[in-house]
Amino acid sequence: MLDIPDHLNEKQKAAYRKNWLGTMSLIIQAITAIFFAAVGLFVYAIFGHSMMGWLDKGPEPIPIEEIQRRIAEKESDLDRVEGGVHLETGLIAAEGWETVRATCTACHSAKLVTQNKATRDGWKTMIVWMQETQGLWDLGDKEAEILDYLAANYAPEESSRRANLDMDAIEWYILDL
């Protein structure tokens, strides 16, 4: 048992007990850690080689046919058009969209096209700017097809805002707090 010296006052005795308990706790934790380390080494000594072989095995390889099937499925998914929109790019699937996809997405995302609205002249100005400052090549006879597509499908709209609310049609009420 714990032998506390008699010359200590109550506060000192409490501190002595606390220190003794803390020391005993550390000793118990050290003994427990040594015990589990010894058990672990024992288990490894007996089963280690068979366990390591099992851990190193890794996942089963996927057959090449399965990989090819998955790639083909993914590619066919990306080339799908639903609701008049090409799923991979978000471009409106109308006449000329394949040319726009091939030309424009060679340098940037199709989102850069779909987020903009411009007239034919506005699109021409953007193309000239890209040629002068961004390294876009001469589009040759494809330029007219690209401009036709962009002007038809990404032209400015009447308003870029929602319509004003009809204030008379709203049924107003007062919140009771």
Accessible surface in RSA format (square Angstrom, percent):
REM  Atomic radii and reference values for relative SASA: ProtOr
REM  Chains: A
REM  Algorithm: Lee & Richards
REM  Probe-radius: 1.40
REM  Slices: 20
REM RES _ NUM      All-atoms   Total-Side   Main-Chain    Non-polar    All polar
REM                ABS   REL    ABS   REL    ABS   REL    ABS   REL    ABS   REL
RES MET A   1   233.56 121.0 151.75 100.4  81.81 194.8 132.29 112.5 101.27 134.2
RES LEU A   2    40.13  22.3  19.18  13.7  20.95  52.7  21.32  15.0  18.81  50.6
RES ASP A   3   124.23  87.0 109.92 109.4  14.30  33.8  36.23  85.3  88.00  87.8
RES ILE A   4    33.07  18.8  19.60  14.6  13.46  32.4  19.60  14.1  13.46  36.5
RES PRO A   5    48.70  35.5  36.33  33.1  12.37  45.0  48.46  40.0   0.24   1.5
RES ASP A   6   133.83  93.7 111.04 110.5  22.79  53.9  36.66  86.3  97.16  96.9
RES HIS A   7   153.18  83.7 115.03  80.0  38.16  97.6  94.33  97.2  58.86  68.5
RES LEU A   8    33.14  18.5  25.91  18.5   7.23  18.2  26.15  18.4   6.99  18.8
RES ASN A   9    86.51  59.7  75.64  73.1  10.87  26.2  42.92 103.3  43.59  42.1
RES GLU A  10   124.84  71.7 119.30  90.3   5.55  13.2  68.59 132.7  56.26  45.9
RES LYS A  11   175.05  85.4 164.33 100.8  10.71  25.5 114.26 102.8  60.79  64.8
RES GLN A  12    89.58  50.1  83.69  61.2   5.89  14.0  26.68  56.8  62.90  47.7
RES LYS A  13    43.70  21.3  43.70  26.8   0.00   0.0   6.27   5.6  37.43  39.9
RES ALA A  14    53.53  49.2  47.65  73.5   5.88  13.4  49.28  69.4   4.25  11.3
RES ALA A  15    51.58  47.4  45.09  69.6   6.49  14.8  50.80  71.5   0.77   2.0
RES TYR A  16    86.20  40.2  81.27  46.2   4.92  12.8  50.64  38.1  35.55  43.8
RES ARG A  17   100.42  42.2 100.42  51.2   0.00   0.0  40.06  54.7  60.36  36.6
RES LYS A  18   156.02  76.1 149.81  91.9   6.21  14.8  96.31  86.7  59.71  63.6
RES ASN A  19   104.31  71.9  97.61  94.3   6.70  16.1  28.87  69.5  75.44  72.9
RES TRP A  20    99.87  40.1  94.55  45.8   5.32  12.5  80.86  43.1  19.01  30.8
RES LEU A  21   107.84  60.1 103.89  74.3   3.95   9.9 104.12  73.1   3.72  10.0
RES GLY A  22    35.70  44.0   0.00   N/A  35.70  44.0  33.81  92.8   1.89   4.2
RES THR A  23    73.71  52.4  71.23  72.2   2.49   5.9  47.02  63.2  26.70  40.4
RES MET A  24    67.43  34.9  67.43  44.6   0.00   0.0  55.48  47.2  11.95  15.8
RES SER A  25    49.88  42.1  44.27  59.1   5.61  12.9  28.08  59.8  21.80  30.5
RES LEU A  26   120.91  67.3 117.32  83.9   3.59   9.0 117.60  82.6   3.30   8.9
RES ILE A  27    79.68  45.3  76.84  57.2   2.84   6.8  79.67  57.4   0.01   0.0
RES ILE A  28   103.99  59.2 103.38  77.0   0.61   1.5 103.86  74.8   0.13   0.4
RES GLN A  29   107.25  60.0 100.28  73.3   6.97  16.6  39.55  84.2  67.71  51.4
RES ALA A  30    51.62  47.5  42.82  66.1   8.80  20.0  51.07  71.9   0.55   1.5
RES ILE A  31   107.57  61.2 106.40  79.3   1.16   2.8 107.00  77.1   0.57   1.5
RES THR A  32    59.58  42.4  56.23  57.0   3.35   8.0  43.03  57.8  16.54  25.0
RES ALA A  33    61.63  56.7  49.67  76.7  11.96  27.2  57.88  81.5   3.76  10.0
RES ILE A  34   121.16  68.9 118.37  88.2   2.80   6.7 120.52  86.8   0.65   1.8
RES PHE A  35   118.43  59.3 113.37  70.2   5.07  13.2 118.29  71.7   0.14   0.4
RES PHE A  36   129.37  64.7 121.81  75.4   7.56  19.7 122.28  74.1   7.09  20.3
RES ALA A  37    57.90  53.2  44.83  69.2  13.07  29.7  55.95  78.8   1.96   5.2
RES ALA A  38    54.52  50.1  45.70  70.5   8.82  20.1  50.02  70.4   4.50  11.9
RES VAL A  39    61.75  40.6  59.72  54.1   2.03   4.9  61.67  53.6   0.08   0.2
RES GLY A  40    38.57  47.6   0.00   N/A  38.57  47.6  33.70  92.5   4.87  10.9
RES LEU A  41   127.09  70.8 122.75  87.8   4.35  10.9 123.35  86.6   3.75  10.1
RES PHE A  42   127.97  64.0 122.17  75.7   5.80  15.1 127.40  77.2   0.57   1.6
RES VAL A  43    56.03  36.9  55.94  50.6   0.08   0.2  56.03  48.7   0.00   0.0
RES TYR A  44   112.46  52.5 109.92  62.5   2.54   6.6  79.06  59.4  33.39  41.2
RES ALA A  45    81.30  74.7  45.94  70.9  35.36  80.4  54.86  77.3  26.44  70.0
RES ILE A  46    94.87  54.0  63.25  47.1  31.62  76.2  68.38  49.2  26.49  71.9
RES PHE A  47   108.77  54.4 107.14  66.4   1.63   4.2 108.77  65.9   0.00   0.0
RES GLY A  48     1.51   1.9   0.00   N/A   1.51   1.9   0.88   2.4   0.63   1.4
RES HIS A  49   164.39  89.8 151.73 105.5  12.66  32.4 102.97 106.1  61.42  71.5
RES SER A  50    80.15  67.7  59.54  79.5  20.61  47.5  58.96 125.5  21.19  29.7
RES MET A  51    78.39  40.6  76.06  50.3   2.33   5.5  66.28  56.4  12.10  16.0
RES MET A  52    82.46  42.7  82.46  54.6   0.00   0.0  71.69  60.9  10.77  14.3
RES GLY A  53    45.45  56.0   0.00   N/A  45.45  56.0  35.91  98.6   9.54  21.4
RES TRP A  54   182.88  73.4 168.71  81.7  14.16  33.2 144.06  76.8  38.82  63.0
RES LEU A  55   104.78  58.4  78.28  56.0  26.51  66.6  80.83  56.8  23.96  64.5
RES ASP A  56   110.74  77.6  80.91  80.5  29.83  70.5  32.73  77.0  78.01  77.8
RES LYS A  57   150.11  73.2 118.41  72.7  31.70  75.5  72.96  65.7  77.15  82.2
RES GLY A  58    45.28  55.8   0.00   N/A  45.28  55.8  29.82  81.8  15.46  34.6
RES PRO A  59   130.56  95.1 104.78  95.5  25.78  93.7 116.56  96.2  13.99  87.0
RES GLU A  60   134.62  77.3 118.21  89.4  16.41  39.1  62.16 120.2  72.46  59.2
RES PRO A  61   117.25  85.5  93.84  85.5  23.42  85.1 104.50  86.3  12.76  79.3
RES ILE A  62    81.34  46.3  64.28  47.9  17.06  41.1  65.62  47.3  15.72  42.6
RES PRO A  63    83.34  60.7  70.85  64.6  12.50  45.4  83.34  68.8   0.00   0.0
RES ILE A  64   102.58  58.4  97.11  72.3   5.46  13.2  97.56  70.3   5.01  13.6
RES GLU A  65   117.19  67.3 111.14  84.1   6.04  14.4  64.29 124.4  52.90  43.2
RES GLU A  66    46.66  26.8  43.44  32.9   3.21   7.6  19.29  37.3  27.36  22.3
RES ILE A  67    66.39  37.8  65.76  49.0   0.63   1.5  66.36  47.8   0.03   0.1
RES GLN A  68   106.25  59.4 100.52  73.5   5.74  13.7  35.74  76.1  70.51  53.5
RES ARG A  69   122.57  51.5 114.90  58.6   7.66  18.2  73.74 100.8  48.83  29.6
RES ARG A  70   121.41  51.0 115.92  59.1   5.48  13.1  43.83  59.9  77.57  47.0
RES ILE A  71    92.84  52.8  89.90  67.0   2.93   7.1  92.82  66.8   0.01   0.0
RES ALA A  72    58.26  53.6  51.64  79.7   6.62  15.1  54.94  77.4   3.33   8.8
RES GLU A  73   104.68  60.1  98.03  74.2   6.65  15.8  37.98  73.5  66.70  54.5
RES LYS A  74   127.40  62.2 123.76  75.9   3.64   8.7  76.13  68.5  51.27  54.6
RES GLU A  75   106.35  61.1 101.61  76.9   4.74  11.3  37.99  73.5  68.36  55.8
RES SER A  76    68.77  58.1  57.04  76.1  11.73  27.0  49.00 104.3  19.77  27.7
RES ASP A  77    66.14  46.3  63.02  62.7   3.12   7.4   6.28  14.8  59.86  59.7
RES LEU A  78    66.16  36.8  65.83  47.1   0.33   0.8  66.16  46.5   0.00   0.0
RES ASP A  79    86.47  60.6  71.52  71.2  14.95  35.4  21.97  51.7  64.50  64.3
RES ARG A  80   101.81  42.7  96.67  49.3   5.14  12.2  54.89  75.0  46.92  28.4
RES VAL A  81    67.44  44.4  39.16  35.5  28.28  68.1  39.16  34.0  28.28  76.7
RES GLU A  82    89.52  51.4  79.29  60.0  10.23  24.4  34.33  66.4  55.18  45.1
RES GLY A  83    86.20 106.3   0.00   N/A  86.20 106.3  47.93 131.5  38.27  85.7
RES GLY A  84    37.61  46.4   0.00   N/A  37.61  46.4  29.10  79.9   8.51  19.1
RES VAL A  85    55.80  36.7  55.80  50.5   0.00   0.0  55.80  48.5   0.00   0.0
RES HIS A  86     0.00   0.0   0.00   0.0   0.00   0.0   0.00   0.0   0.00   0.0
RES LEU A  87    79.13  44.1  53.03  37.9  26.10  65.6  54.92  38.6  24.20  65.1
RES GLU A  88    91.75  52.7  61.35  46.4  30.40  72.4  17.50  33.8  74.25  60.6
RES THR A  89    19.79  14.1   9.10   9.2  10.68  25.5  13.30  17.9   6.49   9.8
RES GLY A  90    33.75  41.6   0.00   N/A  33.75  41.6  22.75  62.4  11.00  24.6
RES LEU A  91     0.69   0.4   0.69   0.5   0.00   0.0   0.69   0.5   0.00   0.0
RES ILE A  92    62.13  35.4  62.13  46.3   0.00   0.0  62.13  44.7   0.00   0.0
RES ALA A  93    31.55  29.0   6.64  10.3  24.91  56.7   6.67   9.4  24.88  65.9
RES ALA A  94    35.99  33.1  25.49  39.3  10.50  23.9  35.85  50.5   0.14   0.4
RES GLU A  95   166.94  95.8 140.77 106.5  26.18  62.3  63.49 122.8 103.46  84.5
RES GLY A  96     5.04   6.2   0.00   N/A   5.04   6.2   1.36   3.7   3.69   8.3
RES TRP A  97    25.86  10.4  25.86  12.5   0.00   0.0  16.64   8.9   9.23  15.0
RES GLU A  98    93.20  53.5  90.57  68.5   2.63   6.3  43.23  83.6  49.97  40.8
RES THR A  99    21.79  15.5  16.52  16.8   5.27  12.6   9.07  12.2  12.72  19.2
RES VAL A 100     0.06   0.0   0.06   0.1   0.00   0.0   0.06   0.1   0.00   0.0
RES ARG A 101    61.24  25.7  61.24  31.2   0.00   0.0  13.24  18.1  48.00  29.1
RES ALA A 102    72.69  66.8  50.31  77.6  22.38  50.9  59.92  84.4  12.77  33.8
RES THR A 103    18.13  12.9  14.68  14.9   3.45   8.2   6.43   8.6  11.70  17.7
RES CYS A 104    20.07  15.2  14.74  16.4   5.33  12.5   5.71  14.5  14.35  15.5
RES THR A 105    49.50  35.2  27.18  27.6  22.32  53.2  15.37  20.6  34.13  51.6
RES ALA A 106    70.32  64.7  26.24  40.5  44.08 100.3  38.13  53.7  32.19  85.3
RES CYS A 107    87.50  66.2  48.04  53.6  39.47  92.8  29.67  75.2  57.84  62.4
RES HIS A 108    45.95  25.1  33.16  23.1  12.79  32.7  40.50  41.7   5.45   6.3
RES SER A 109    66.32  56.0  48.88  65.2  17.44  40.2  49.50 105.4  16.82  23.6
RES ALA A 110     6.22   5.7   3.20   4.9   3.02   6.9   3.20   4.5   3.02   8.0
RES LYS A 111   147.15  71.8 147.15  90.3   0.00   0.0  93.70  84.3  53.45  56.9
RES LEU A 112    82.77  46.1  79.23  56.7   3.55   8.9  79.91  56.1   2.86   7.7
RES VAL A 113     6.66   4.4   5.86   5.3   0.81   1.9   6.66   5.8   0.00   0.0
RES THR A 114    37.72  26.8  25.20  25.5  12.52  29.8  13.60  18.3  24.13  36.5
RES GLN A 115   124.87  69.8  88.84  64.9  36.03  85.8  38.60  82.2  86.27  65.4
RES ASN A 116    46.64  32.2  44.61  43.1   2.02   4.9   2.41   5.8  44.23  42.7
RES LYS A 117    95.21  46.4  68.85  42.2  26.36  62.8  45.78  41.2  49.43  52.7
RES ALA A 118    10.11   9.3   5.97   9.2   4.14   9.4  10.11  14.2   0.00   0.0
RES THR A 119    75.28  53.5  70.42  71.4   4.86  11.6  64.22  86.3  11.06  16.7
RES ARG A 120    95.17  40.0  91.59  46.7   3.58   8.5  48.49  66.3  46.68  28.3
RES ASP A 121   111.34  78.0 108.92 108.4   2.42   5.7  31.10  73.2  80.24  80.0
RES GLY A 122    23.07  28.5   0.00   N/A  23.07  28.5  21.18  58.1   1.90   4.2
RES TRP A 123    10.08   4.0  10.08   4.9   0.00   0.0  10.08   5.4   0.00   0.0
RES LYS A 124    76.18  37.2  76.18  46.7   0.00   0.0  54.54  49.1  21.63  23.0
RES THR A 125    89.90  63.9  85.94  87.1   3.96   9.4  65.00  87.3  24.90  37.6
RES MET A 126    59.71  30.9  58.28  38.6   1.43   3.4  43.31  36.8  16.40  21.7
RES ILE A 127     6.12   3.5   6.12   4.6   0.00   0.0   6.12   4.4   0.00   0.0
RES VAL A 128    51.48  33.9  51.48  46.6   0.00   0.0  51.48  44.7   0.00   0.0
RES TRP A 129   134.84  54.1 132.77  64.3   2.07   4.9 114.72  61.2  20.12  32.6
RES MET A 130    42.80  22.2  42.80  28.3   0.00   0.0  28.16  23.9  14.64  19.4
RES GLN A 131    51.95  29.0  33.27  24.3  18.68  44.5  15.95  34.0  36.00  27.3
RES GLU A 132   136.60  78.4  97.57  73.8  39.03  92.9  41.79  80.8  94.81  77.4
RES THR A 133    79.50  56.5  45.88  46.5  33.62  80.1  52.76  70.9  26.74  40.4
RES GLN A 134   108.33  60.6  74.05  54.1  34.27  81.6  23.04  49.0  85.29  64.7
RES GLY A 135    65.66  81.0   0.00   N/A  65.66  81.0  37.77 103.6  27.89  62.5
RES LEU A 136    25.67  14.3  15.93  11.4   9.73  24.5  17.15  12.0   8.52  22.9
RES TRP A 137   119.26  47.9 109.63  53.1   9.63  22.6 103.74  55.3  15.52  25.2
RES ASP A 138   119.02  83.4  94.96  94.5  24.05  56.9  39.17  92.2  79.85  79.6
RES LEU A 139    12.43   6.9   4.04   2.9   8.39  21.1   6.84   4.8   5.59  15.0
RES GLY A 140    45.51  56.1   0.00   N/A  45.51  56.1  34.43  94.5  11.08  24.8
RES ASP A 141   131.60  92.2 102.33 101.9  29.26  69.2  51.94 122.2  79.65  79.4
RES LYS A 142   101.51  49.5 101.40  62.2   0.11   0.3  56.54  50.9  44.97  47.9
RES GLU A 143    28.48  16.4  28.48  21.5   0.00   0.0   8.70  16.8  19.78  16.1
RES ALA A 144    53.45  49.1  50.21  77.5   3.23   7.4  51.90  73.1   1.55   4.1
RES GLU A 145    63.06  36.2  57.50  43.5   5.57  13.3  29.96  58.0  33.10  27.0
RES ILE A 146     1.71   1.0   1.71   1.3   0.00   0.0   1.71   1.2   0.00   0.0
RES LEU A 147     9.47   5.3   9.47   6.8   0.00   0.0   9.47   6.7   0.00   0.0
RES ASP A 148    79.59  55.7  73.14  72.8   6.45  15.2  29.24  68.8  50.34  50.2
RES TYR A 149     3.94   1.8   0.51   0.3   3.43   8.9   3.68   2.8   0.26   0.3
RES LEU A 150     4.67   2.6   4.67   3.3   0.00   0.0   4.67   3.3   0.00   0.0
RES ALA A 151    26.05  24.0  18.01  27.8   8.04  18.3  18.16  25.6   7.89  20.9
RES ALA A 152    82.83  76.2  42.83  66.1  40.00  91.0  54.02  76.1  28.81  76.3
RES ASN A 153    32.25  22.2  17.63  17.0  14.63  35.2   4.15  10.0  28.11  27.2
RES TYR A 154     7.39   3.4   7.14   4.1   0.25   0.6   7.14   5.4   0.25   0.3
RES ALA A 155    37.96  34.9  31.54  48.7   6.42  14.6  31.54  44.4   6.42  17.0
RES PRO A 156    72.05  52.5  50.50  46.0  21.54  78.3  51.54  42.6  20.50 127.4
RES GLU A 157   115.26  66.2  88.50  67.0  26.76  63.7  39.48  76.4  75.77  61.9
RES GLU A 158   188.81 108.4 144.87 109.6  43.94 104.6  68.85 133.2 119.97  97.9
RES SER A 159    64.62  54.6  46.68  62.3  17.94  41.3  40.78  86.8  23.85  33.4
RES SER A 160   118.00  99.7  76.14 101.6  41.85  96.4  51.76 110.2  66.23  92.8
RES ARG A 161   169.51  71.2 150.21  76.6  19.30  46.0  70.50  96.4  99.01  60.0
RES ARG A 162   155.16  65.1 133.13  67.9  22.02  52.4  79.59 108.8  75.57  45.8
RES ALA A 163    86.94  79.9  63.41  97.9  23.53  53.5  74.92 105.5  12.02  31.8
RES ASN A 164   129.24  89.1 104.75 101.2  24.49  59.0  28.47  68.5 100.77  97.4
RES LEU A 165   106.47  59.3  89.75  64.2  16.72  42.0  91.93  64.6  14.54  39.1
RES ASP A 166    90.89  63.7  77.13  76.8  13.76  32.5  37.65  88.6  53.24  53.1
RES MET A 167   112.86  58.4 105.14  69.6   7.73  18.4  97.56  82.9  15.30  20.3
RES ASP A 168   142.77 100.0 109.82 109.3  32.95  77.9  35.61  83.8 107.16 106.9
RES ALA A 169    77.93  71.7  39.53  61.0  38.41  87.4  50.62  71.3  27.32  72.4
RES ILE A 170    60.19  34.3  46.92  35.0  13.27  32.0  51.76  37.3   8.42  22.9
RES GLU A 171   159.26  91.4 138.05 104.4  21.21  50.5  56.79 109.8 102.47  83.7
RES TRP A 172   167.64  67.3 141.25  68.4  26.39  62.0 134.77  71.9  32.87  53.3
RES TYR A 173   171.53  80.1 142.98  81.4  28.54  74.3 106.02  79.7  65.51  80.8
RES ILE A 174   155.63  88.6 135.57 101.0  20.06  48.4 138.99 100.1  16.64  45.2
RES LEU A 175   126.79  70.6 110.34  78.9  16.45  41.4 111.48  78.3  15.31  41.2
RES ASP A 176   140.30  98.3 106.88 106.4  33.43  79.0  39.09  92.0 101.21 100.9
RES LEU A 177   208.29 116.0 130.88  93.6  77.41 194.6 159.35 111.9  48.94 131.7
END  Absolute sums over single chains surface
CHAIN  1 A    14520.9      11947.1       2573.7       9145.0       5375.8
END  Absolute sums over all chains
TOTAL         14520.9      11947.1       2573.7       9145.0       5375.8
